[in-house]
Amino acid sequence: MAESRVNSWVGPARRIGSDLHLELSGPGGRRAALIRALREAVRSGRLAPGTRLPPYRSLAADLGFARNTVADAYAELVAEGWLTARQGSGTRVATGVPSLASGRGDSAGPRLPKAAPARARGPRHDLRQGTPDASAFPRTAWLASYRRALQRAPHEVFGPGDPAGRIELREALAEYLARARGVRTDPGRIVICSGFAHALRLLFGGGVLRGPLAVEAYGLGFHREVLAAAGVRTVPLPLDEHGARVERLGRERAVLLTPAHQFPTGGPLHPERRAAVVDWARARGGLVLEDDYDGEFRYDRKPVGAVQGLDPERVIHLGSVSKSLSPAVRLGWMVLPERYAGAVIAAKGEREGWVSVLDQLCLADFVASGSYDRHVRRMRQRYRGRRDRLVAALAGHAPHIGVTGVAAGLHAVLRLPPGTEASAVKAAAWQGVALDGLAAFRHPETDMPVSDGLVVGYATPSEHAYGPALEALCRALPPP
């Protein structure tokens, strides 16, 4: 085969093994040329399905390339389906990739497997953060609570609702939050809402609070969108191993934090910073918004109570059942300083138009009867087992990948080598795994250094689907 003219930087080493030349030519840099050459070697049949490629370090040395250049090229081809990578087996040409030698060549790239159309109905393996195991919803106990609540409901329940929420639920929550989360409140300072986003809309869209609002440098983009729609400018606070750098708070009058388990990087806010942010609120006449999104799920550390317990008049405590029960149960709550309760109720309106009164009564019974505690304990044990299986799978198949944020919550962060996040997300998609890169949660205005990673939710798959999901995840990770 006649060789194409190569760029001047290629040098004399162009061989894989002893019998295959890589023709590094065409526009672009070294990475682009290497990707084209490997695709052509597969497409032409010179690299047959199952052929093991040399380790990226060896190929980098042969070609005189940087190791990251070769590793990234391999990862890109894994994401496109030309190659596969598995710990202990190396990087190989994918099976089922058509070639010119087989008479099935296609210059547009490898064809999708026949099962691929099913991906349009959703990912084969859902490792996205944010949702619990839907198969574990406590249907029997929930139905029993609903029946009891309906049978006991007074006639006035079926009329217009109280915008603060049913007193039965507010009483049950006041007792539960004091006992389980260290919240100091009474039913008159609790307002029921349909979830955290609804709470933000009431607080800021309803004119109760105004921006600018300090937020953590990594957080849920949807929440920033809700705030932006209400005309609120968000100011990012950098993070470190102790949580948000609250000493960087400036002229903002309020700050939104996830102190029990920083989202998504993991870890609680250090005790000294918890005290410092409350002192800041007192000195500035400011306010702390505490997002307690998964405070019930802790595994390897002592319980972390709510910041609200340090000063109920300077902290708004926000929670919901979206992680503990299901996002389909549209129920959340705000525990408010006394001076804000009336304004929030006024913003909500004279009639309860957001949350079903019957669902509120059901949750009140579910909490008061002890069913909620039993469910949380059961799920805490299950999710801890899920967490342990994820850590063990990474230790066995990808020991070069660090994992953080696993002491609590429903997700972990996999720390990746620099420059590999985008290709790892693509490789995961090719394996049928839905997950998020850490960059998706980064505030666009933060000056924190970029850190590559994957945010892996381990709660969503059912028990029988979790093992295959972990295997697919490990296949998508970049090589060491």
N, C-alpha and C positions, 0 to 999 in steps of 0.2 A: 504494500500500500504506500502510495507516495505521501510524504509528510507535507503538511502545510507549513508556510513560513511562520516562525514563532517570534514572539516579542523578544527584544534584546535581553530582558531580565530573566528569561527562562533558564539559561545555562544548559550544560550538557546532560544533566540528570533528568530523564523523562520516563523512567521505566517503573512499572509496578511489577514486583517479582523479577522474573528473568525473561519474560516473553511478551510483554505488552507495553506498547508505547502510549504515552499520553500526549496528545497533540494540543499543546497549549497555545492557542492562537485567537485572533479576533480582538474586538474592542473590549475596553474595560480593564480592570485591574486583575491581580492574581487570583482572587477568589472567584470572580466571574469566569475567568479562563479555565480554572480547575473544574468548576461545576459543569461547564460545557463539555470539557474533555471526558469527564466521567460519564455524563449522560450519553455521549457518543459511543463510548466503549461498551456501555450496556446495550444501547439501541442496535449497534452493529453486530452484537453477539460475541464480541471479544471478551466480555465479562458475562459469563453464563449465570442464570439464576442460582443462588446459593453460594456463589464464589465469595470467599472471605477476602476482604481488602486488608491491606497492611494497617497496623495501628497508625493513628494520625501523627504521632510523634515521628515514626519511622518515615512516613511519606513526606512529612515536613522537612526532615533532614535530607532526604534524597533530592527534593526539589529546591532546597535552599529557601523554603518559605517559613514564615512564622507559624508556630503551632496553632494559634487561634485561627489563622486563615484556613488551615486544613480542617480543623474541628468544625468551624462554622460551615464550610462547604459540605462536609459529611451531614451535618444536622439539617441543612437545607434540602439535601437530596432525600434524607429520611422523611422529612415533612412532605415532600412531593411524592413519595411512594417508590422512588427508584431503589432505595437502600433500606435495610432494617438494622437496628442496633439493639443488642441485648447484652447485659452484663454477663461476662464469662464466655460469650460466643463471638464477641467482636462485631464488626460492621460487615454486612454481607449484601450482595445484590438480592433484591426482593424477589420472591417467587411469584410467578404469574405476570411478570413484566414482559410485554411483547417485544420482540426484536425482529430486525430485518431477516435474520437467519431462519426464524420460524415462519416467515411469510406473513407475520401479523404486525409488522412494524407500523408505527404511527409517529410521524415527526412532531405531533403536538404533545407527545408525552405518554406516560403509562395510562392504560384504561382502568377505570374504576372496577372493582370486583362487582359481581352480579348483585351482591347483597347491599351495595352502596345506596340504592334508592331509599332503603329504609331509614337512612340518616336524615332524610327530609322530615321524618316524623319525630325527630328528636335524637339526641346522642345515645349511643349504646351504653355509655358509662357517664353518669352525671356526677362529677366531682366539683360542681360549683358550690361556693359558699352560700350560706344564708337560709337554707331550708332544712328542717329536720326530716327524719325518716317518716314519710307519709304512711307507710304500712304499719307503723307503730301507734297511730292515733288511737286513743283509748275509747273505742266506739261503745263498748258495753257500759263502762262507767259514765261516759258522757250522756248516753241515752237515759240511764237511770237518773242522773241529775236533772235532765231536761223534764222527765216525767214528774219527778218530785216538785220541781220548780213550777211547772204548769199547774199541777194539782193544788199547790198552796197559794198560787198567785191571787191577790185580791182583785176585785173587779176593776179598780182604777188603773191597774197595770195596762189594760187594753184601751186606755185613753191616751191623750198626749203625754209624752215623756218629760221628765225633768232634764234640762240641758246639762246639769252636773252629772247625771247618771243615776241609776237606781241606788237607793240608800243601802239595800241589801249587799250589793257588790262593793260599794265604797267601804262599808263596815268590814266585810270579809277581807278586802285588800289592806285596810289599815292594820288589822291584826296580823295578816300574813307578812306584810312588808316589814313590820316592826320585828317580828320573830325571826324571819329568814334573812333579811337584808340590812337590819339595823336602822331602818327609816323611822324618823320621829314625826308623827302626823296624827291627824284625826280625820274622820270621814268628811268633814266640812271643807277640808283643803285638798280633796281628791276630786279631779274631774275626769270622767271617762271619755275616751276618744276611740277612734278606729285604728290607731297605730301610731308609730313614731312620726311618719310623714304628716299625718293629720295634725299631730301636736305642733309640729313646726309651722304648718299653715295657719293654725289658730294663733300661735304666739306672735308670728311675724306678719303674716298676711292679714291678720285681724287687727294689727296696729297696737298690740299689747307691748311688744318689744320692737326696738329698731336696731339697725346695724350701725357701724360694722361689727361683725362677729368673728372672734378668733376661733379657729378650728385646727384640728390636728393635721399635719402635713400629708398624712395618708388617711383616707376615709372613704365612705361610700359616695361616689359621684352623684347618685340620684338625690342624696340629701343636699348637696351643693346646688343642684338644679332647682330643687324646691325653694331654697333660700334665694337664689338668683331671680326666680320668678316673682318673689315677693319684694324684689328690689334691694336685697341685702348683699353687701359686699363681704366676702369671707377673707380673712387674713390668716395664712398658714403659720402654725407653730411647728418648729422642727422637733423631731423625736430622737431619743437615744434609748439605751437599754433600760432606763428608768422611766420611760414614758414621755409625755409631752414636756417640752422645756418651758414651763410656765413662767420662769424668770424673764422670758422674752416678751411677755405681755406688755403692750404699749398703752395706747389711749382708748382701746376698745372698752366697752362697758359690759360686755358679756363674752363668755367663752364656752364652747361646746366640747365636751370631753367624753371619752369612753374609759373611765378610770379603773373599772374592775378587770377589763381585758381589752387592751387597745386594739381597735379594728383598723386594718387587718393584721398588723405586725405581731400582736400578741404581747402579753405581759401586763401586770398591773401598774398603775401610777404609784411611784415610790411614796411611802408615808410622809416624808418631808415635803414632797411636792403637793400632796393632798392638803396638808396644813397650809402650805404657802399660797395655794390658789384661793383658799378660803380667806386668808389674811388679805390677799389682794382685793377680793370682792368687798371685804369690809372697808378697806382703806379707800377704795375708789367709788364706793356706792354701787359696785358692779354685781354681776350675777353669774353663777355657774350653772350651765345646763348639763345634767348628768344622764348620758345615754347608757342605761343598764340593760343592754340588749341580750346578754346571755349570762348574767351574774349567777344563775343557779348551777351552772355546769363548771365545776372546779374538780381537779383530779389530784395533782401532786403538790399542793400548797395549802396553807391555812386559808380559811374563808376570808374574803376581802369584803368588808361591809361597804355600805353606800356612803359616799362623801356627804350626802344630805344630812347624815347623822351628826356631822360636825357643826353645822349651822343651818337649820331648816329655813331661816329667813333669807339666806343668800344662795340657796341651791334649789333648782327645779329638778326633781327626780322624774325621769321618763322611762316607762317600761311597757311591755306588751307580752302577749303569749305566742308571738309568731315563731320564736325559737323553741319554747318549751312545749307548746302544743301543735300549732299549725298556723301558717300565714292565712289560711282560709278562715280562721276564726278572727274576725276583724275587731279585736278588742285590745285596747291599750289604756294607759292611764298617765295622768300628770299629777304629781304631788307638789303642790304650789306653796310658796310663801303666802302668808295670809293676805298681803296687800295686792296680790295678783289674782286671787281666786275670782273675785267679782268681775274683773275685766275679761278674764278668759271665758267665763260663762256668758257674758254679754256678747263677746265675739262669736260664740257658738250659736247664739240665737235662742229665742224663747221656747222653741220646741226641739226635742231630740230628733234630728233628721239624719244621723249618721250611723248609729249603732242600734241594732235590734234590742228592744227591751227584754224580750224573751231570752236572747242569748246572754244578756247581762245577768238575768236571774239564774240561768243555767250555770254560768261560771261562778256565781256567788255560792251556789250549792256545791259545786265541784270543789271549790276551795274550802268551804266550811266543813264539808264532810270528810276531809282528809284525802280525797281522791287525787287532788293536784299534787300534794306532797308525795304520795305513793308513786304517781306517774313520773315525777321529776327524779326520784331516787332510782327508779327502774331504768330510765333513759340515761341517767348519769353513769350507771354501771355499763350500759350497752355502748355508749359513746366512748367511754374510757377504753373498752375492749377494741373498738374501732381504731382509736388513736394508737393503741399499742401495736395493732397489726400493721398500721401504716409505718410506724417507726421501725418495726422489725423487717418489713419488706424493703425499706430503703437501706437498712444496715446490711441486708443480705444481697441485694441486687445493685445498689447504687451507693456504696459507702462514702463516695466522694461528695455526695449531696448533703448539705447540712439541713436540719429541720428545726424550726423555732416556733414559739408561740403555742406549745402543746400542753402547757400546764392547766389550761382551761379552754372552754369554748367548744365550737363545732368545726373548726378548721385549723390547718397548720400552714406555715409558710416554708416552702422549700427554697433554700438559698442556692442560686446557680452561679456558675462561672461568669465573669463579666462578658457581656455581649451575646449571651446565648438565650435570653428570655424569649425573644420573638420567634426564633426557630424552634424552641421547645414547645411553645404554644401551638405552632403549626404542626409539629410532630404529634402532639397529643390529639389534635383534631383528626389527623390521618388515622390514628389508632381508635378513633371513635370516642375519645375522652373530652368532655366539656369541662373546662376549668378557666381560671383567669390568671393573667400575668399580674405581677405586683404593680407594674406601671399603670394599670387601669385605675388604680386607687390613689394615684399621686396627684396632689393639688397642683394645678398648672403654674402657680406662681411661687412655689416653694424653691428655696435655694439649697435644699438638702442634696448631698451627692446621690447619684442614681445607684440603685441597688437592684440587681436582677434577681427575680424570684418567681415562684408559682404559688398562688393561693389555692390550696386544695381542701375542699370541704369533704369531711368523711362521714357526715350524718345522712346525706340524702339517699344513697343506694340502699335497697333492702338487703337483708342479711345474705341471701343466696347470690346477690349480684355484686357484693362488695369484693370478694376474692378476685373475680375476673377484672374488675375495675382497677384494682391495685396492680395486677399483672400488666394490663395495658398501659397504665401510668409509667411503670418502670421501663417499658419498652420505648417510651417517648423521651426519656431523660437524656441529656447530652452525655457523651462518653467522658471518662476521666481525662 
